[in-house]
Amino acid sequence: MRIDTEGLSWWLFLACAVFFLIGSIAIADTLFIIGSGLFLAACLVFLAGRNRSSSVD
């Protein structure tokens, strides 16, 4: 059984981003909310494009 450590790492980053966002909402810090949201979005974009083949013409 082979474990995809890179994929696992990105899923853990995603979990951290969710917890950062929840924490920032709890303390109502606007800058922290924006930063956490951007971090979450970046993780999602990376995970979405991870399995796509990159063909450069």
N, C-alpha and C positions, 0 to 999 in steps of 0.2 A: 504494500500500500504506500503510495507516494503522496506526501502532503505538499500542497501548493503554499509554501511559506510566504511568497510575495502576495498572493491573494488573501491569505489569512491576515497579513499585516495591514492591508488596506481595509479589510472589514473591521479590524480593531481600531484603526484611525477613524473610521466611520462611527463606531460606537463612542469613541472619545468625543467626536464632534457633536454628537447628539447630547451627551452629558454636559459638555461645555455650554451648549445652547440652552438646555434646561436650567443650568445653574445661573446663566446670565439673565434669563427671564425672571428667575426667582428673586434676584437682587435688583432687577430693573435698571441695569446698566446698558444704556443705548449703544455705546461704542463696543462693549463686549458682545452684545447681541449681534451687531453687524459683523464683527470679526468671526464669531462662532458660525454664523450663517454662511459666510463666505468659505470658511474651512469645510463646512458640511457640503456645500455645493461643489467645491473642488474635489472632495473625495468621491462624490456621486458621479461627477463627470469622468474622473479617472477610471472608476469601476465600470462605467457604461462603455467606455472605449477600450477596455482591457483586452477583450476577446476578439476584437475586430482585426482583420488582417490589414496591414498597411502596405498598399501597393502604390508605389510612386511611379508615375508615368514619365 
